[in-house]
Amino acid sequence: MNNRTLPEQILNERDEQSAVYGGRKIDWHNWDEYMAGFACRCAVIAKKKGYSVFAIQFYGECWSGPSDRANFAQLGTSTKCIGPEYKPCSKFDRNCAGTQEKNFVFRIVQDCDIPIESVGCFSDKHIAGSRPLNGYRLTDRDPSLSIYSGHSIDWRNWDVYMPEFVCRCAKKAKALNKATFSVQHYGECWVAEESDVVYGRDGVSNQCIDKCYEACQPHEKFCSGKHYANFVYRLADKPCEWKTEPVGCFKESTSSRALGTEILNEKDPTSKNFRGEIFAVSKWEAEFPKLLCRCAREAKKRGFVNFGVYDMATCWGSSDPEAYKTHGQSSECKKGESECPSGSNCAGGTESIFVYSVGVNAA
């Protein structure tokens, strides 16, 4: 019987033989930085599992569990936790670790109460009069500006601070009745005031970081641009910024694809093109237009003028705007469980692909 106060080990970075070994070992030489990063990695896993608390034990073990079984305080408090520089954890230290059979417990902060969707990381070359997002409306980094929020960038608690700043930026955009906004230079909030489709004007960028100070991955919901980079978001309840028009249903072959570049995958989380969403076929009418919007964004990033939806929830494209015609037309496309050889909100099956063109701003 498991009598642990937090019953489930969800990540281990001290024992390579552990079933939940995370692929990296405790970095004793860079303990302060390592400990903060490990806490962040623990939080990500705990949150995905729907848990509200987690603990670091024995320097590199992460324990958690369902709320109704997380009785982390039942054995009393302990002084056997260590903080930065291997010193005893004080009440002012945010990131600490328990020693053997001791837990340092964290509570997970809830998401923003405004629905937000991430768009991606894009460059901003700071060209006067041609900034991709041109409305600088909120800052946490420059107290000399009239738009200073009264908050300072919290580098020490970055993993909590950054999503909270994104939420404040979202609320600022909503108050201005705008749909597209970004976080740049760690604590600047920029809003698209004239056009929702020019955020990619200066090209895509790899200069964005996640809440663990690591390179932002495509599936991350919250990231920040560094200097000269925007991490772009949209208010999720706004119409898509791109207009998609149905072209038709065409044959597709996995051995010789007409559209050979996968740009989005909402079926397989292991795909490099997974963006953090698993498409729910059972909610076709409500969710498929959102899938089309995400596919349109990915097509635009690559300069494609059209894309196709294959196998219900993967999107493919080509630099050749006529490539989709390679295998001829098909009548085997789907709309959820129904046949859909033509019309809107259709998708291909395993031997077909439904093609859409990407047009100008839908607004």
C-alpha positions as CSV (number, residue, x, y, z in Angstrom):
1,M,0.0,0.0,0.0
2,N,1.2,3.5,-0.9
3,N,1.3,5.6,2.3
4,R,3.0,8.5,0.8
5,T,1.4,11.9,1.4
6,L,1.8,12.5,-2.3
7,P,1.3,9.1,-3.8
8,E,2.5,9.3,-7.5
9,Q,6.0,9.9,-8.7
10,I,5.6,11.8,-12.0
11,L,9.2,12.7,-12.8
12,N,12.6,11.5,-11.8
13,E,16.0,13.1,-12.7
14,R,18.2,11.2,-10.2
15,D,17.7,7.5,-11.2
16,E,18.0,6.5,-14.9
17,Q,16.3,3.2,-14.1
18,S,13.1,5.0,-12.9
19,A,9.9,4.4,-15.0
20,V,9.5,8.2,-15.0
21,Y,13.1,9.2,-15.7
22,G,13.0,12.5,-17.6
23,G,16.1,12.1,-19.7
24,R,18.4,14.5,-17.7
25,K,20.3,14.1,-14.4
26,I,20.6,16.5,-11.4
27,D,23.0,19.2,-12.2
28,W,24.8,19.5,-8.9
29,H,27.3,22.1,-10.4
30,N,24.5,24.5,-11.3
31,W,22.1,23.7,-8.5
32,D,20.3,27.0,-8.3
33,E,19.4,27.1,-12.0
34,Y,18.8,23.4,-12.1
35,M,16.4,23.4,-9.2
36,A,14.2,26.2,-10.7
37,G,14.1,24.4,-14.0
38,F,13.2,21.0,-12.4
39,A,10.4,22.6,-10.4
40,C,9.0,24.0,-13.7
41,R,9.2,20.7,-15.5
42,C,7.4,19.1,-12.5
43,A,4.7,21.7,-12.7
44,V,4.1,21.1,-16.4
45,I,3.5,17.4,-15.9
46,A,1.4,17.8,-12.8
47,K,-0.8,20.3,-14.5
48,K,-1.3,18.0,-17.5
49,K,-2.5,15.4,-15.2
50,G,-4.9,17.7,-13.5
51,Y,-3.2,17.8,-10.2
52,S,-3.1,20.9,-8.0
53,V,0.0,20.4,-6.0
54,F,3.4,18.6,-6.4
55,A,6.5,18.3,-4.4
56,I,10.3,17.9,-4.9
57,Q,11.8,15.2,-2.8
58,F,15.3,13.8,-2.6
59,Y,16.7,16.6,-4.8
60,G,15.5,15.2,-8.1
61,E,12.2,13.3,-7.6
62,C,8.8,14.9,-8.3
63,W,5.7,13.6,-6.5
64,S,2.1,14.5,-6.9
65,G,-1.4,13.0,-7.0
66,P,-5.1,13.7,-7.2
67,S,-6.3,16.4,-4.9
68,D,-8.4,14.0,-2.8
69,R,-5.3,12.0,-2.1
70,A,-2.8,14.8,-1.7
71,N,-2.5,15.0,2.1
72,F,0.9,16.6,2.0
73,A,0.6,18.2,5.4
74,Q,-0.5,15.1,7.4
75,L,2.9,14.2,8.8
76,G,3.8,17.8,9.8
77,T,6.3,20.3,8.6
78,S,10.0,19.7,8.2
79,T,13.2,21.8,8.2
80,K,15.0,19.3,6.0
81,C,14.7,21.2,2.7
82,I,17.4,23.1,0.9
83,G,17.3,26.2,-1.2
84,P,19.8,28.2,-3.3
85,E,23.5,27.6,-2.7
86,Y,22.6,24.4,-0.9
87,K,21.6,26.5,2.2
88,P,18.6,25.6,4.4
89,C,15.4,26.8,2.7
90,S,14.1,30.0,4.2
91,K,10.7,31.5,4.0
92,F,11.9,33.9,1.3
93,D,13.1,31.1,-1.0
94,R,10.7,30.2,-3.7
95,N,12.5,27.2,-5.2
96,C,13.6,24.5,-2.7
97,A,14.0,20.8,-2.7
98,G,13.3,18.2,0.0
99,T,16.0,15.9,1.1
100,Q,15.4,12.1,1.4
101,E,11.8,11.4,2.6
102,K,11.1,15.2,2.8
103,N,8.8,17.1,0.4
104,F,9.0,20.7,-0.6
105,V,5.5,21.4,-1.8
106,F,4.3,23.7,-4.6
107,R,0.8,24.7,-5.6
108,I,-0.1,25.2,-9.2
109,V,-1.5,28.6,-10.2
110,Q,-4.6,28.6,-12.5
111,D,-4.7,29.8,-16.1
112,C,-6.0,33.1,-17.3
113,D,-9.7,33.7,-17.1
114,I,-9.8,35.0,-20.7
115,P,-9.6,32.3,-23.4
116,I,-6.3,32.8,-25.3
117,E,-4.7,30.9,-28.1
118,S,-1.0,31.0,-29.1
119,V,-0.1,31.9,-32.7
120,G,3.7,31.6,-32.6
121,C,7.1,33.3,-32.5
122,F,7.8,36.1,-35.0
123,S,10.5,38.6,-35.7
124,D,10.2,42.3,-35.2
125,K,13.0,44.2,-36.9
126,H,11.9,47.5,-35.3
127,I,11.4,49.3,-38.6
128,A,9.9,52.7,-37.9
129,G,6.3,52.9,-39.1
130,S,6.3,49.2,-40.0
131,R,6.3,47.3,-36.7
132,P,4.3,44.0,-37.1
133,L,2.3,44.9,-34.0
134,N,2.3,48.7,-33.7
135,G,0.5,49.4,-30.5
136,Y,2.7,49.5,-27.4
137,R,0.0,49.5,-24.7
138,L,1.5,48.0,-21.5
139,T,5.0,47.6,-20.0
140,D,6.4,46.0,-16.9
141,R,10.0,46.9,-17.9
142,D,10.1,50.7,-18.2
143,P,8.8,52.7,-15.3
144,S,9.5,56.0,-17.1
145,L,6.7,55.4,-19.6
146,S,3.1,56.4,-19.0
147,I,1.9,52.9,-19.9
148,Y,4.0,51.4,-17.0
149,S,1.8,48.9,-15.1
150,G,3.3,49.4,-11.7
151,H,4.6,45.8,-11.8
152,S,8.2,44.9,-12.4
153,I,9.4,41.8,-14.4
154,D,9.7,39.1,-11.8
155,W,12.7,37.2,-13.0
156,R,12.8,35.1,-9.8
157,N,9.3,33.8,-10.3
158,W,9.3,33.8,-14.1
159,D,7.3,30.7,-14.5
160,V,4.4,32.3,-12.6
161,Y,5.0,35.8,-13.7
162,M,5.1,35.3,-17.5
163,P,1.7,33.6,-17.9
164,E,0.2,36.2,-15.6
165,F,1.7,39.0,-17.7
166,V,0.3,37.4,-20.9
167,C,-3.1,37.4,-19.2
168,R,-2.8,41.1,-18.3
169,C,-1.8,41.8,-21.9
170,A,-4.8,39.9,-23.1
171,K,-7.1,41.9,-20.9
172,K,-5.6,45.1,-22.3
173,A,-6.2,44.0,-25.9
174,K,-9.8,43.0,-25.0
175,A,-10.4,46.4,-23.4
176,L,-9.2,48.0,-26.6
177,N,-11.5,45.7,-28.6
178,K,-8.5,44.2,-30.4
179,A,-7.9,40.5,-31.1
180,T,-4.2,40.1,-31.7
181,F,-1.4,40.9,-29.2
182,S,2.1,39.9,-28.3
183,V,4.7,39.8,-25.5
184,Q,8.1,41.2,-26.5
185,H,11.3,41.8,-24.6
186,Y,10.0,39.8,-21.6
187,G,7.7,42.5,-20.3
188,E,6.3,44.5,-23.2
189,C,2.7,44.2,-24.4
190,W,2.0,45.1,-28.0
191,V,-1.4,45.1,-29.7
192,A,-2.2,44.9,-33.4
193,E,-4.2,48.1,-33.9
194,E,-4.5,48.3,-37.7
195,S,-4.3,44.7,-39.1
196,D,-4.5,41.3,-37.6
197,V,-2.6,39.6,-40.4
198,V,0.8,41.4,-40.4
199,Y,2.3,39.8,-37.3
200,G,4.4,37.7,-39.6
201,R,5.7,40.6,-41.7
202,D,9.3,40.2,-40.5
203,G,9.3,36.4,-40.7
204,V,9.2,33.7,-38.1
205,S,11.7,33.7,-35.2
206,N,13.3,31.2,-32.8
207,Q,13.9,33.9,-30.2
208,C,11.1,33.1,-27.8
209,I,11.3,31.4,-24.4
210,D,8.8,29.4,-22.3
211,K,8.1,29.7,-18.6
212,C,11.1,27.6,-17.8
213,Y,13.5,29.9,-19.6
214,E,13.9,27.3,-22.3
215,A,13.4,27.6,-26.0
216,C,9.7,27.9,-26.8
217,Q,8.3,24.7,-28.3
218,P,5.4,24.6,-30.8
219,H,3.0,23.1,-28.3
220,E,3.6,25.7,-25.6
221,K,0.6,27.9,-24.7
222,F,2.6,30.6,-22.9
223,C,5.9,32.0,-24.2
224,S,7.6,35.4,-24.4
225,G,9.6,37.0,-27.1
226,K,13.1,38.2,-26.4
227,H,14.3,41.5,-27.7
228,Y,13.4,41.9,-31.4
229,A,10.9,39.0,-31.2
230,N,7.1,38.8,-30.6
231,F,5.3,35.8,-29.2
232,V,1.9,36.4,-30.7
233,Y,-1.5,35.5,-29.2
234,R,-5.1,35.8,-30.2
235,L,-8.2,36.1,-28.1
236,A,-9.8,32.7,-28.7
237,D,-13.3,34.0,-28.9
238,K,-12.6,36.3,-31.9
239,P,-13.1,35.2,-35.6
240,C,-10.1,33.8,-37.4
241,E,-7.8,36.4,-38.9
242,W,-7.4,34.3,-42.1
243,K,-10.1,33.5,-44.5
244,T,-10.3,29.9,-45.9
245,E,-12.2,28.9,-49.0
246,P,-13.0,25.3,-50.0
247,V,-11.3,24.1,-53.2
248,G,-12.5,20.5,-53.2
249,C,-11.8,16.9,-52.5
250,F,-8.8,15.2,-54.1
251,K,-7.1,11.8,-53.9
252,E,-4.0,11.5,-51.8
253,S,-1.4,8.8,-51.4
254,T,1.0,8.3,-48.4
255,S,3.6,6.7,-50.7
256,S,3.6,9.7,-53.1
257,R,1.9,12.7,-51.5
258,A,0.5,15.5,-53.7
259,L,0.9,17.8,-50.7
260,G,4.2,16.7,-49.2
261,T,4.7,19.0,-46.2
262,E,2.9,18.3,-43.0
263,I,2.2,21.7,-41.3
264,L,-0.1,20.7,-38.4
265,N,-1.0,17.5,-36.7
266,E,-3.9,17.3,-34.2
267,K,-4.0,13.5,-34.0
268,D,-0.5,12.5,-32.9
269,P,1.2,14.3,-29.9
270,T,4.5,12.9,-30.9
271,S,4.5,14.6,-34.3
272,K,6.9,17.5,-34.6
273,N,4.0,19.5,-36.0
274,F,1.8,19.0,-32.9
275,R,0.7,22.3,-31.5
276,G,-0.9,21.3,-28.2
277,E,-4.4,20.5,-29.5
278,I,-6.0,17.1,-30.1
279,F,-9.0,17.5,-32.5
280,A,-12.3,16.1,-31.2
281,V,-14.2,14.6,-34.1
282,S,-17.3,14.3,-31.9
283,K,-17.4,18.2,-31.8
284,W,-17.0,18.7,-35.5
285,E,-19.3,21.6,-36.1
286,A,-17.8,23.7,-33.3
287,E,-14.2,22.7,-33.5
288,F,-13.4,22.1,-37.2
289,P,-13.5,25.8,-38.1
290,K,-10.9,26.4,-35.4
291,L,-8.7,23.6,-36.9
292,L,-9.0,25.3,-40.3
293,C,-7.8,28.6,-38.7
294,R,-4.8,27.0,-37.1
295,C,-3.9,25.2,-40.4
296,A,-4.3,28.5,-42.3
297,R,-1.8,30.2,-39.9
298,E,0.7,27.4,-40.4
299,A,0.3,27.6,-44.2
300,K,0.9,31.3,-44.1
301,K,4.1,30.9,-42.1
302,R,5.4,28.9,-44.9
303,G,4.1,31.1,-47.7
304,F,1.7,28.4,-49.0
305,V,-1.5,29.7,-50.8
306,N,-3.5,26.6,-50.0
307,F,-3.4,23.6,-47.7
308,G,-5.3,20.3,-47.3
309,V,-6.8,18.5,-44.4
310,Y,-5.9,14.8,-44.5
311,D,-7.2,12.0,-42.2
312,M,-9.6,14.3,-40.4
313,A,-7.1,16.3,-38.4
314,T,-3.7,16.7,-40.1
315,C,-2.9,19.5,-42.5
316,W,-0.5,19.4,-45.4
317,G,0.8,21.9,-47.9
318,S,3.2,22.5,-50.8
319,S,5.1,25.4,-52.3
320,D,3.5,24.4,-55.6
321,P,0.0,25.9,-55.6
322,E,-1.2,23.3,-58.2
323,A,0.3,20.2,-56.4
324,Y,-3.0,19.1,-54.9
325,K,-4.3,18.1,-58.4
326,T,-1.6,15.4,-58.8
327,H,-3.8,12.4,-58.2
328,G,-7.1,13.7,-59.4
329,Q,-10.4,14.5,-57.7
330,S,-12.0,12.3,-55.1
331,S,-15.5,11.9,-53.6
332,E,-14.3,10.2,-50.4
333,C,-14.0,13.2,-48.1
334,K,-15.8,13.5,-44.7
335,K,-17.6,15.9,-42.5
336,G,-17.4,14.2,-39.2
337,E,-19.1,10.9,-39.7
338,S,-20.9,12.1,-42.9
339,E,-19.9,12.1,-46.5
340,C,-18.7,15.5,-47.7
341,P,-17.3,15.5,-51.3
342,S,-17.8,19.2,-51.6
343,G,-18.8,22.3,-49.5
344,S,-17.3,23.7,-46.4
345,N,-15.9,22.2,-43.2
346,C,-14.9,19.0,-45.0
347,A,-11.8,16.9,-44.4
348,G,-10.0,14.1,-46.2
349,G,-9.9,10.5,-45.1
350,T,-7.0,8.0,-45.4
351,E,-7.0,8.2,-49.2
352,S,-8.2,11.7,-49.8
353,I,-7.4,15.3,-48.9
354,F,-9.8,18.2,-48.8
355,V,-8.1,21.4,-50.0
356,Y,-8.6,25.0,-48.9
357,S,-7.2,28.3,-50.1
358,V,-6.0,30.9,-47.7
359,G,-7.3,34.4,-48.4
360,V,-7.1,37.8,-46.9
361,N,-8.2,38.9,-43.5
362,A,-11.6,37.6,-42.7
363,A,-12.6,40.8,-40.8
